[in-house]
Amino acid sequence: MSSPTSESGVAFDTDDETELILESLDGFIEQEIEPLEAEYEDILTNPRTGHEEDGLLTDEYLDVIETVRKKSADAGFYAMNMPEDVGGSDVSYVTWYRAITHVFANGRGLNQHVLAGPEGPKPLLLLGDEDQRAEYVEPVVRGEKSTAFAQTEPTAGSDSPAMQTTAERDGDEWVLNGQKQWITNAPYADFAQVFARTSSRDEAGRYGGITCFIVESDEWELGSLNNTPAEIGQQAELRFDDVRLPADRVLGDVGQAFYEAMDFLSIGRLELGAQAVGLAEYVLERATEYAREREAFGQQIGNFQQISSKVARGRAKQYAADSAGLRCAWKLDRDESVVEDISIFNWFATQTYWDAADSAVQIHGGNGLSEEYGFMDHLNYARLLRIVEGTDELQLNTIAKQNGLLE
């Protein structure tokens, strides 16, 4: 029997270019990120010193994050998934997936800012015209600006077409009114991609009549912080009260933003799942090390089946999740539909991370609950990942629908 090749779609070897990127990322993290983590350990590990009284990140913390982002962009890592004509490297989805899992296998330190996240450039921005690319996209790719994706509202989360934010045409301008909630990077973004209804559902249908606008930070009012335990100071409300926007702030086509955003939905879910896979590897490695070192009843606790089976089950799930992620990335590179695949991967990967983080807490016992060890931060973040980019329930509904159920 002949050996399978990449043409057969079942080869899992890492190509030379990707291997070089991963090795370079290791060197970058060791030389640039780890010294910063040592220098700023207190604000990075103690939420009481890394945040202001109102919950926002301190200026010092923000400066460190911006330093990482710019260093990574200068090294060619930060937005390497973006096209070359806006400053990226146009790497494949498989390479981008491997890079994310590789970086997040180092945990949730400053390394999580090495590659573009919600604050960075996303494919939707590529719908911008030449002027918009120069003003907004390219500076974000270079790590000089950051953005926010403002779609979720107090009464419209998974059901985003039910949004209440509106924009009405007034001559050469649009008048924006409404409120967004749970917007990541909202307190610090230079601009946001804001979704609003520009036609009623009666006129344009459930999914039509939604337009995306580029709104700059001095044009909105920052509402209350939407703090979650793992992301304190990172998310907030945005309020728009008769914000007047010139026509050239429309991103993409008027009335088509929902469809345009859905075209890129799979990419966001691939990235989030890749984080989960890498972080699951990290917490499982930490738990395994502890199980080898910690002794109780005269032996290493890893020799007890209740402990070893937690690690074994976690490793099996993480292995399967990684394989599913690679399959999704491979299909995206082939421009194949991944509607069911990406929901399976996103649901399974985030559940795997949640289970792994919970096991790590349990294996560490009382230490697992302490701030010093950081596993409760992972547990909280894992819980967050099961809601953003589509809840567990939404992913499972999508899988069911793809198999002819829930009609």
C-alpha positions, 0 to 999 in steps of 0.5 A: 500500500502506498503512503498517503500524500498531501493530495489525499487530504490525510497527511498531518506533517508540518511543512517547512515554512510552518515549521520555521514560523513555529520555531521563530515564534518560540525564539520570539517568545523567549527573547522578547516576551518572557523578559517582559513577563518577568519585568511586569510579573506583578501587574500580569498576575495580580488583578489588584495591581493591573487594574484601576479602581474602576476596573479598566486596565492600568496605563502601564498594563496597556503599554506592555500589551501594545509593546508586544503587539508592535514587536510581533507586528515588526517581526511579521507574526501579529497579522501574518494571516492577512493578505500581503497587500495590507502588510500581512504574509497571507499564510494558509489557514493550516499555518495560522491554526498551528501558530495559534495553538502553538502560541497558546500552548504557553498559557495566558501570559503576554504570549496571548497578544503575540497573534491578532485577536478580537482587537486585531484585523479580521477579514471583514475589514478587507471589504474596505476601499483603498482609503479605508484600508490605508486609514484603518486596516493597515495600521491595525496590521502593523499593531499601531491601532486596535479595533473592536467588533460591535455586533452584540446588544443587550437583547441580541446575542446569538440572535444578532439579526434582532439588533435594535441599533439603527442608522438612518440616512440623512443627506450625505451622512448616516445617523447612528443610534443604539447600544452594544454590549460585551464588546471586547477591547471596547475601552481601548479601541481606536475604532469599532466595526458597528452593525446597525439596521438600515432597513426594517425587517419588513423591508429587507427580511430577517438577515437583510438590511444590516450595515457595518459602519466604521466608528471612531473612539471619540464618536461613541460613549463608553458605557459600563464595563461588562466584566467577566472573571477571566477578562476584567476590564476587557469588555464594555458597552458602547452607546451611540446617540445621534452619531453622525457618520459620513457615507465613506464610513460604510464598510462593505455594501449597505444592507449586506453586513450580516451576510458579509460577516457570516462569510467569515464566521468560520474563521473566527471559530477556527481561531477560538477553537485553536486557542482552546486546543493550545490552552488545553495542552498547557493546563494538561502539561501543568497538571501532569507535572504536578501529578509526578511531583506531588506525593500523598499516601507515600507515592506520587499522586499520578500513580492513583487511577483517579488522577491519571485517568483525568490526565489521560482523558484530557489528553485524548480529547485534546488530541481529537480536538487538534485533529478536528481543527486541522481538518477544518483549516485544511478544508478552508484552504481548499475553499470547501464548506465547513459549516458542520465541521467548524461547529463540531470543532468549536464545540468540542475544542472549547468543551475539551479546554473546560474539562481540562481546566477543571481537571487541573484544578481538581488535581492541584487540590487547594492549590488549584483554587489559588491565584498563584497557580492560575488555574481558576483563571483558565477555568473562567476563560474556558467557560467564556469560550463556550459562549463567544463565537456561538454558544454551545447550544448554537453549535449543537443546533447547527450540527443537528440542522446539517443532519436534517433535524430541527427543521 
